[in-house]
Each structure stands twice: as structure tokens, then as C-alpha cells.
Amino acid sequence: MGMNILLVEGDARRRVAIGRHLTHCGHRVTISNTIGEAREIVRFVRYKIEAPHAVIVAENLLRRGGAEFRAELGARFPATNWIPLPHDRDLEWLSEWLEKVSVRPSRPAAPRRMSKLDVLLIEPDDRLRRAITVRLAARGERVGACRTLSEARDALAVVTDRDAAPLVIISPVGFTEGDGISFYMSAHRRFPEIRWLVSLPPSKRTVSALTSSPSRPPTAESSPQTRG
């Protein structure tokens, strides 16, 4: 059965060759030449049923925002497969890999008890942080709001039970005191089920943008691969 695939490849000739091959195999392919462009494409996807079944990313692009994109993808669409494509792999290898993925039975997610802190929000802007907290709380989310990475680290430091850990971290990538990627990876080592939803750059941040995506992704298996 054909899959919806998002292909991210910077080399134009290779991008066209891979896209044509996948289309010939019956897949529906959307192409992008940068990870930034691919992230913009995914942001327009509102429902899980419309999400790509697989995202194929050229390995040489992974250092240009790959971790952030993987984290954002895993938080919003846990069922999407993440496929780093090495430059020395041929199209036959890719086809075989996709065939295995397409017939892989989906395992039902194990039910998880609601945690004491569903969402850990890290937002330096006081006004926006309060507004987002109110919006999420109105939707029934349990929100722990922090202004800095230091506050967020302190909040996680007192959590010893995985069932009490946040399900989602919402934060920007850059902070004056560090970066969101390192914070997420550290949290994910302690709490493997945790997901990271990357907030938009300061110029694009709004309450609706940060709360439009589902903030409860743990009902399906995913790999934050995401970020983890």
C-alpha cells in the first residue's frame, strides 16, 4: 500500500531521482530541499490522519535543524517514521525499508495513568507564558510553567516517578542560558516517554500557535527519535 512520504534532500538530482522512484513504487511524495522548509510544510498539517507516514531526511542535513525537527515531529505525529538516509544507500535499500514499515503491525499503546504534570512549559516571555498556561488549563491540561531552563531543571529534579513526569515539554530551541535540545535530551534519558514540542521563533509566537497542536501525544507510540 502506498505511503505518504515527506522527502528532504538538498541535492537536486538525487532528490528528483528518489522522488521519481518512490512515486513509481506507488507512494505519494512531497519534496523539500531543506529541513527548515520541511518543518514549514509539516506545520500546515493539522490532523494526524494527514501526517506523513514517513519522513526521509538526507543524512548530511541532520545537523541543520534535524534534532529540532525530529522532536517536533515526534511530539505532534508519534506514528510517523523517521528515516535518515545515508548518501551511500541505494534506492533498492530504501524501497525494502519502506516495505517493511508499511506492513509492520501497529501495536496498541499501553494505557498510561494521567501524570501530575502533563505539560512542562518553558517560556521566557511572562505575558505569553501566562496566556498559554491559561489556554492549556482551560482545555484540561495540567501545566507546569517555567520562565527559564534553570527553573525547568528544578521542576524535573523533584520528579522521581515516571508516572509523575510531564508528557510534553513545550519550549523554544534557544535560551540565553543554554539550549532546548540539550535540556530535552537530558529529560528524555530520565523519562523516555517524554515528547518535545518546539515553539516558534519569538517573532511568530502567539498563544494559538503554541496551543493548536495536540498536547497529549502519549496515546500512540513514537520515537523522539525526537529528540530521543
N, C-alpha and C positions, 0 to 999 in steps of 0.2 A: 504494500500500500504506500502511495506517495506521501511524503512528509513536507511540511512547511519548513523551509530552511533559510536562515539568515547567514550569508557568506560574507566574511570580512577579509579581504585580500588586497594589499596595496599594489601588487604588480598587475598591471592592466592585462597583459597577455595571459598570465596564469589565472587571473580572476575570470576572464571570459572562457577559458578552457574548462575550468572547474564548473562554472555555471552551466555551460552547454552540456557537459557530461551528466550533471545531476538532473537537468531537465530531461535529457534523453532517457534517464533511468526512471522517469515518472514523478520526480519531486518538483515542488513549487519553490522557486528560488528568488530571494530578494538579495541584491548585492550591495556592498558598501566597500569603499576603499580605505576607510579609517575607523578606528574604534569609536571616536567621537561621533562620527556620522551614524554608526550603528546604534549608539545609545540614543540618539535623537529619534531614530526610526522606532525603537522599542518604546520610547516614551509615548508614542501615539497609540500604542496598543492598550486598550482599556480593559479587555476581558481575557481571562485565562484561555478560553477556547480559541481566541485569535492569536495567541502567542506562538512563536516558532517552536517546532518540535526539537530543533537542534540549531545551535549557533556554532558555525565553523570559523575559527579565527586563525589566520596565518601566525605561526609561532613567533616570527620576528616582530609582530605588532604588540605582543603581550606586555611589553614594558611601557607602552604608550597608553596607559589607562586600562590595561587588561584586568588588573585586580579589582578596580572600582566597578568596571562593567560587569564582571563576573559576580560581584557581590550584589549589585543592584538587580541583576537578572535572577539570581537565586532567591532574593527576597520577594520579588514580585511573581515569578513564574517558576516554582520549585520543580516542576516536571520537565522543564526544558533541559536538553542535554548540552553540555559544554564540550566542544571538541577542538583542542589546539592542534593545528595541522603543521607538522614539521615540513621543511622545504624539501626533504629528501624522500617523502612518501608519495607514492603514485596514486592515480585515480582509482585503480583497482582496490588498493588498500582502503581508501575512503569509502568506496561502494560497499565493501564487505563489512566495514564497521557500521555503516548506516543500516545495513540489512539486519545485523544483529540487534541494533537498537530498536528497529521497527517491530520486531517480533518478540521483544522482551516483555513478558507479562508485567503489568503494573501491580505492585504489591500494595495492599491497603495500608494506610498509615495507622500505626498503633495509636489508640486514643491517648491523649495526654491531659492530665489534670490542669486546670487553669492555674497559672502561676500568680504569685502575689504581685508581680511586676511584669505585665505583658510587654510594655514598650519602655525602652530607655531612650529618652530624647535628649540630645546634646545640641544646644542652640545658643550661641553667644549673644544674639540679639534678644534683649529682655522682653520687648514688646511682642515680637514674633513668637518667642518661646511660650509666653503666657497664652497667646491666642491659639497656638497649635495644641497646647495642653487642654484647653477648654474644649476645642473641637473634638479631639480624640476621646476625652472623657464623656462628652455628650453621646458618642457612639458606643459607649460601654467599655472602652479600653481602660486598662489600669496603666497609668502613666507615671514614670519617674522622670522628672525634668531636671537637667543639669545645665549649668552655664559653661563649664569648662571640662576638659578631659580629666583634670585632677579630681573634680567633683564626681565624675562618672566612675573613675577608678575606685574612689572611696565607696561609692554605692555598690559596686560589684564585689568589693573586698569583703563585705559582710555577708554575702550570699554564699552559703556552703552547700545547699541542697539544689541539685539540678532542676527539680520541680519548682523551685522558687526563683529561678533565673529568668531574666527577660526573654521574650521570644524574638523580639525585634529591636535592633539598635537603629535609630534614625539620627543621622549626623552628616555634616559636610565632610569633605575629604581633608581640607586644610584648616589648621589651627595655629595660632602663634606659638603654642606650647608643644606642638607635635603634629602628628597626622592621624587621620581617622583609620587609615589602613592598618597601621601598627596596633592601634587600640583594638580594632575589631579582631585581628588575628590572635592577639593575646586573650581576648574574651572567648574566642572560638575554641582555643585549646582547652579552656576550662569547661565550656558549655557547648559541645559540638552541634546542638540543635539550633543555636542562635543564628539569626539572619541579620544582614545589614542592609538597610535602605538608605542609599546615598541621597542626601538632599541637594537641591540645585545650587548653583553659584549665587552669591549674595544678590546680584542684580536681578535674578529671576525668581528669588524665593517669595512665595506667597503662602498663605495658610492653605488655600485649596490645592496648590501643587504638592504640598507635603503631606496632605491627608487624603488625596484622591486614590492612591494605591492601597490595596488591601493590607492592613497592618497585622493580619493574623494568618501568616503563611504556614504554620507548622502542621496543618492538617494533611499535607502532602509531603512526600519525601523529596529532599533536594540536596544538592551539594553546593555549599557555597564554597565549594569549588569557587563559591562565592567567596568569595572572600572566603575559603576554607575547605 
